[in-house]
Amino acid sequence: MQEDLIKHLKRAVAVVNDPHSSFWKKTREIALEIAIIVFAVSVSISFHTWNTNKQQRAEVREFLADLKEDLAKDRKNLEAEKTRLESAMLAIRQIRKLTPERLAQIQSIELTVHLINRKTFSGNYEGFKSSGKIGYIKNKNLKSAILAYYQEAMPSLDEVEQFRNKKGVEIIEIVGESNLRAQQFSDPRVRTRLGFVEQATASLMEAYTSCLDQAARISTEIERELARG
């Protein structure tokens, strides 16, 4: 391409320097060479743009396919944690309903304080983002949803999990991890701390539900995007 442009430029220069060519002939020849050069450059730019866009679309498709797998893993983990929290919530509420008189009749209570140790699968997102390719995603709604999920929803969820774990550790430090003496739950301090754990658990379950909904919507939109080809 570069060699062809140089060749046409040399022709234009040769026409200008030709003492035997008339002014009008020079004008026609120069105009023709310029037209050829402009056309060639336009074709080259168009092809380069088309090729770049094609490559970007291919990279986006690969990224979205990988991201869909990451979201599936996230949803599986979130569902598992939510199920465990539902059991924990039920146990906590049952214990808090027990009166001091009823607690005095019970020798021990089985309560396992579950601490959260969940992982967000964000490797593909972080890699694509750090390479500066997030802008390749032309679907603005999908791009915004992905950014909101990884930059807002999941970091916020991490904070709620940490708060819930903090409250859980406070209970463990007071009464132990399991097979607890029922009389311990007559202590107002323990009952108050248990109430904090219940509130933190409820908040975390709501956060899990929200993140699950976001992950599901993104996965559906990814499927639509991949189906477009």
One Martini backbone bead per residue (centre of mass of N, CA, C, O) as a GRO file, in nm:
protein
  229
    1MET     BB    1   0.060   0.062  -0.023
    2GLN     BB    2   0.298   0.258   0.011
    3GLU     BB    3   0.422   0.210  -0.271
    4ASP     BB    4   0.178   0.313  -0.435
    5LEU     BB    5   0.179   0.602  -0.327
    6ILE     BB    6   0.464   0.674  -0.422
    7LYS     BB    7   0.412   0.626  -0.720
    8HIS     BB    8   0.190   0.848  -0.752
    9LEU     BB    9   0.363   1.082  -0.655
   10LYS     BB   10   0.580   1.060  -0.874
   11ARG     BB   11   0.388   1.114  -1.107
   12ALA     BB   12   0.300   1.396  -1.022
   13VAL     BB   13   0.585   1.518  -1.027
   14ALA     BB   14   0.648   1.451  -1.325
   15VAL     BB   15   0.426   1.623  -1.445
   16VAL     BB   16   0.517   1.897  -1.331
   17ASN     BB   17   0.823   1.862  -1.468
   18ASP     BB   18   0.698   1.861  -1.750
   19PRO     BB   19   0.770   2.070  -2.025
   20HIS     BB   20   0.559   1.929  -2.248
   21SER     BB   21   0.325   1.997  -2.068
   22SER     BB   22   0.037   2.121  -2.017
   23PHE     BB   23  -0.155   2.267  -1.790
   24TRP     BB   24  -0.410   2.085  -1.830
   25LYS     BB   25  -0.264   1.817  -1.821
   26LYS     BB   26  -0.146   1.848  -1.543
   27THR     BB   27  -0.412   1.879  -1.395
   28ARG     BB   28  -0.534   1.606  -1.473
   29GLU     BB   29  -0.309   1.424  -1.366
   30ILE     BB   30  -0.307   1.524  -1.073
   31ALA     BB   31  -0.605   1.468  -1.010
   32LEU     BB   32  -0.587   1.164  -1.061
   33GLU     BB   33  -0.370   1.096  -0.851
   34ILE     BB   34  -0.521   1.209  -0.608
   35ALA     BB   35  -0.770   1.029  -0.633
   36ILE     BB   36  -0.619   0.763  -0.599
   37ILE     BB   37  -0.499   0.823  -0.321
   38VAL     BB   38  -0.763   0.877  -0.167
   39PHE     BB   39  -0.892   0.604  -0.226
   40ALA     BB   40  -0.673   0.426  -0.103
   41VAL     BB   41  -0.686   0.542   0.182
   42SER     BB   42  -0.986   0.486   0.235
   43VAL     BB   43  -0.970   0.181   0.202
   44SER     BB   44  -0.758   0.131   0.420
   45ILE     BB   45  -0.917   0.248   0.658
   46SER     BB   46  -1.169   0.071   0.631
   47PHE     BB   47  -1.025  -0.200   0.665
   48HIS     BB   48  -0.896  -0.142   0.938
   49THR     BB   49  -1.162  -0.090   1.088
   50TRP     BB   50  -1.297  -0.361   1.029
   51ASN     BB   51  -1.072  -0.539   1.153
   52THR     BB   52  -1.083  -0.415   1.437
   53ASN     BB   53  -1.383  -0.472   1.496
   54LYS     BB   54  -1.364  -0.777   1.462
   55GLN     BB   55  -1.159  -0.823   1.689
   56GLN     BB   56  -1.327  -0.696   1.917
   57ARG     BB   57  -1.572  -0.885   1.895
   58ALA     BB   58  -1.415  -1.142   1.959
   59GLU     BB   59  -1.319  -1.055   2.242
   60VAL     BB   60  -1.600  -1.007   2.361
   61ARG     BB   61  -1.713  -1.293   2.325
   62GLU     BB   62  -1.502  -1.433   2.499
   63PHE     BB   63  -1.553  -1.273   2.755
   64LEU     BB   64  -1.859  -1.336   2.790
   65ALA     BB   65  -1.830  -1.640   2.812
   66ASP     BB   66  -1.651  -1.630   3.066
   67LEU     BB   67  -1.840  -1.458   3.242
   68LYS     BB   68  -2.074  -1.655   3.254
   69GLU     BB   69  -1.917  -1.864   3.421
   70ASP     BB   70  -1.860  -1.682   3.664
   71LEU     BB   71  -2.160  -1.626   3.733
   72ALA     BB   72  -2.235  -1.919   3.789
   73LYS     BB   73  -2.046  -1.944   4.033
   74ASP     BB   74  -2.161  -1.717   4.199
   75ARG     BB   75  -2.452  -1.825   4.219
   76LYS     BB   76  -2.381  -2.086   4.363
   77ASN     BB   77  -2.254  -1.954   4.616
   78LEU     BB   78  -2.492  -1.772   4.696
   79GLU     BB   79  -2.700  -1.995   4.733
   80ALA     BB   80  -2.547  -2.151   4.952
   81GLU     BB   81  -2.529  -1.919   5.159
   82LYS     BB   82  -2.832  -1.861   5.178
   83THR     BB   83  -2.914  -2.139   5.286
   84ARG     BB   84  -2.745  -2.125   5.546
   85LEU     BB   85  -2.879  -1.862   5.654
   86GLU     BB   86  -3.165  -1.969   5.681
   87SER     BB   87  -3.094  -2.173   5.901
   88ALA     BB   88  -2.971  -1.971   6.100
   89MET     BB   89  -3.219  -1.789   6.130
   90LEU     BB   90  -3.408  -2.003   6.246
   91ALA     BB   91  -3.239  -2.068   6.498
   92ILE     BB   92  -3.228  -1.785   6.621
   93ARG     BB   93  -3.536  -1.737   6.648
   94GLN     BB   94  -3.592  -1.978   6.831
   95ILE     BB   95  -3.410  -1.889   7.066
   96ARG     BB   96  -3.540  -1.598   7.112
   97LYS     BB   97  -3.825  -1.727   7.200
   98LEU     BB   98  -3.706  -1.822   7.449
   99THR     BB   99  -3.754  -1.847   7.768
  100PRO     BB  100  -3.607  -1.861   8.069
  101GLU     BB  101  -3.781  -2.102   8.160
  102ARG     BB  102  -3.720  -2.284   7.915
  103LEU     BB  103  -3.407  -2.278   7.936
  104ALA     BB  104  -3.398  -2.422   8.220
  105GLN     BB  105  -3.502  -2.706   8.075
  106ILE     BB  106  -3.237  -2.685   7.911
  107GLN     BB  107  -2.918  -2.795   7.859
  108SER     BB  108  -2.881  -2.767   7.534
  109ILE     BB  109  -2.762  -2.595   7.231
  110GLU     BB  110  -2.767  -2.610   6.881
  111LEU     BB  111  -2.518  -2.370   6.755
  112THR     BB  112  -2.396  -2.264   6.444
  113VAL     BB  113  -2.167  -2.025   6.353
  114HIS     BB  114  -2.164  -1.892   6.042
  115LEU     BB  115  -1.894  -1.817   5.835
  116ILE     BB  116  -1.789  -1.622   5.579
  117ASN     BB  117  -1.624  -1.775   5.260
  118ARG     BB  118  -1.636  -1.601   4.988
  119LYS     BB  119  -1.607  -1.597   4.624
  120THR     BB  120  -1.519  -1.388   4.361
  121PHE     BB  121  -1.542  -1.422   4.007
  122SER     BB  122  -1.305  -1.172   3.857
  123GLY     BB  123  -1.072  -1.231   3.653
  124ASN     BB  124  -1.188  -1.161   3.372
  125TYR     BB  125  -1.271  -0.875   3.437
  126GLU     BB  126  -0.998  -0.761   3.531
  127GLY     BB  127  -0.843  -0.825   3.270
  128PHE     BB  128  -1.021  -0.662   3.070
  129LYS     BB  129  -1.000  -0.392   3.217
  130SER     BB  130  -0.682  -0.360   3.236
  131SER     BB  131  -0.669  -0.363   2.904
  132GLY     BB  132  -0.898  -0.154   2.800
  133LYS     BB  133  -1.180  -0.330   2.681
  134ILE     BB  134  -1.464  -0.241   2.781
  135GLY     BB  135  -1.528  -0.044   2.535
  136TYR     BB  136  -1.598  -0.279   2.326
  137ILE     BB  137  -1.873  -0.271   2.449
  138LYS     BB  138  -2.168  -0.172   2.282
  139ASN     BB  139  -2.353  -0.261   2.506
  140LYS     BB  140  -2.450  -0.045   2.740
  141ASN     BB  141  -2.624  -0.208   2.939
  142LEU     BB  142  -2.424  -0.436   2.983
  143LYS     BB  143  -2.182  -0.269   3.073
  144SER     BB  144  -2.320  -0.136   3.318
  145ALA     BB  145  -2.393  -0.401   3.466
  146ILE     BB  146  -2.105  -0.507   3.502
  147LEU     BB  147  -1.990  -0.266   3.657
  148ALA     BB  148  -2.197  -0.269   3.891
  149TYR     BB  149  -2.134  -0.552   3.995
  150TYR     BB  150  -1.808  -0.523   4.040
  151GLN     BB  151  -1.798  -0.211   4.167
  152GLU     BB  152  -2.059  -0.236   4.375
  153ALA     BB  153  -2.205  -0.497   4.469
  154MET     BB  154  -1.964  -0.679   4.566
  155PRO     BB  155  -1.824  -0.483   4.762
  156SER     BB  156  -2.077  -0.450   4.940
  157LEU     BB  157  -2.103  -0.746   5.014
  158ASP     BB  158  -1.835  -0.774   5.161
  159GLU     BB  159  -1.913  -0.581   5.391
  160VAL     BB  160  -2.158  -0.740   5.496
  161GLU     BB  161  -2.001  -0.998   5.560
  162GLN     BB  162  -1.803  -0.876   5.763
  163PHE     BB  163  -2.019  -0.785   5.963
  164ARG     BB  164  -2.141  -1.064   6.014
  165ASN     BB  165  -1.878  -1.194   6.119
  166LYS     BB  166  -1.835  -1.006   6.356
  167LYS     BB  167  -2.098  -1.091   6.506
  168GLY     BB  168  -2.031  -1.391   6.519
  169VAL     BB  169  -1.769  -1.369   6.687
  170GLU     BB  170  -1.898  -1.245   6.939
  171ILE     BB  171  -2.058  -1.500   7.011
  172ILE     BB  172  -1.825  -1.703   7.024
  173GLU     BB  173  -1.667  -1.552   7.254
  174ILE     BB  174  -1.901  -1.605   7.466
  175VAL     BB  175  -2.029  -1.924   7.394
  176GLY     BB  176  -1.919  -2.044   7.140
  177GLU     BB  177  -1.977  -2.277   6.871
  178SER     BB  178  -2.114  -2.533   7.029
  179ASN     BB  179  -2.300  -2.680   7.248
  180LEU     BB  180  -2.484  -2.492   7.423
  181ARG     BB  181  -2.578  -2.345   7.700
  182ALA     BB  182  -2.889  -2.241   7.764
  183GLN     BB  183  -2.834  -2.026   7.993
  184GLN     BB  184  -2.677  -1.821   7.816
  185PHE     BB  185  -2.957  -1.706   7.678
  186SER     BB  186  -3.039  -1.533   7.940
  187ASP     BB  187  -2.839  -1.333   7.869
  188PRO     BB  188  -2.873  -1.014   7.763
  189ARG     BB  189  -2.611  -0.991   7.604
  190VAL     BB  190  -2.656  -1.237   7.423
  191ARG     BB  191  -2.933  -1.154   7.307
  192THR     BB  192  -2.832  -0.898   7.176
  193ARG     BB  193  -2.616  -1.024   6.994
  194LEU     BB  194  -2.815  -1.212   6.850
  195GLY     BB  195  -2.976  -0.981   6.725
  196PHE     BB  196  -2.745  -0.875   6.549
  197VAL     BB  197  -2.711  -1.131   6.383
  198GLU     BB  198  -2.993  -1.132   6.266
  199GLN     BB  199  -2.976  -0.859   6.119
  200ALA     BB  200  -2.721  -0.926   5.950
  201THR     BB  201  -2.847  -1.171   5.808
  202ALA     BB  202  -3.081  -1.026   5.671
  203SER     BB  203  -2.905  -0.829   5.507
  204LEU     BB  204  -2.742  -1.048   5.355
  205MET     BB  205  -2.981  -1.185   5.214
  206GLU     BB  206  -3.060  -0.936   5.051
  207ALA     BB  207  -2.789  -0.909   4.903
  208TYR     BB  208  -2.798  -1.182   4.765
  209THR     BB  209  -3.056  -1.136   4.605
  210SER     BB  210  -2.952  -0.894   4.443
  211CYS     BB  211  -2.703  -1.035   4.312
  212LEU     BB  212  -2.859  -1.262   4.176
  213ASP     BB  213  -3.026  -1.082   3.993
  214GLN     BB  214  -2.793  -0.947   3.844
  215ALA     BB  215  -2.658  -1.205   3.736
  216ALA     BB  216  -2.904  -1.303   3.574
  217ARG     BB  217  -2.934  -1.059   3.385
  218ILE     BB  218  -2.654  -1.070   3.261
  219SER     BB  219  -2.672  -1.358   3.147
  220THR     BB  220  -2.910  -1.302   2.959
  221GLU     BB  221  -2.770  -1.074   2.795
  222ILE     BB  222  -2.536  -1.248   2.696
  223GLU     BB  223  -2.702  -1.450   2.536
  224ARG     BB  224  -2.813  -1.240   2.338
  225GLU     BB  225  -2.541  -1.137   2.233
  226LEU     BB  226  -2.433  -1.414   2.126
  227ALA     BB  227  -2.682  -1.466   1.930
  228ARG     BB  228  -2.615  -1.229   1.725
  229GLY     BB  229  -2.295  -1.266   1.629
   0.00000   0.00000   0.00000
